[in-house]
Amino acid sequence: MKVRVSAKTEKFRRAGFEFTREPIEIEVDKQTFARLKAEPMLAIETVTDNKAETK
């Protein structure tokens, strides 16, 4: 699944990715999605057909 992720701090690493305040789109599996979604230092949205759904 494709997700858009940004950090709530200048830089933050989780699940092998480095995130900044600038959102990036990445492809992740269900397990990685669950890890990222559970992290309070990240803002994550699922991306479907060029639209984002906040999770």
C-alpha positions, 0 to 999 in steps of 0.5 A: 500500500502507498502511504504519505508520511511526515515527521513531527520533528525535523528528522525521525527514523522508523522502520528503515526510513528517515522522515522529515517534516516534508511528507514523502510517499512510500510503498509499505507492507501491512506490517510496516504500515502498522509500525508507522501508524502506531508511532506518535512522532509520525503523521501518516495517510494512506494514498489511493488514486492520488487522494490521501485518507488520514489515519 
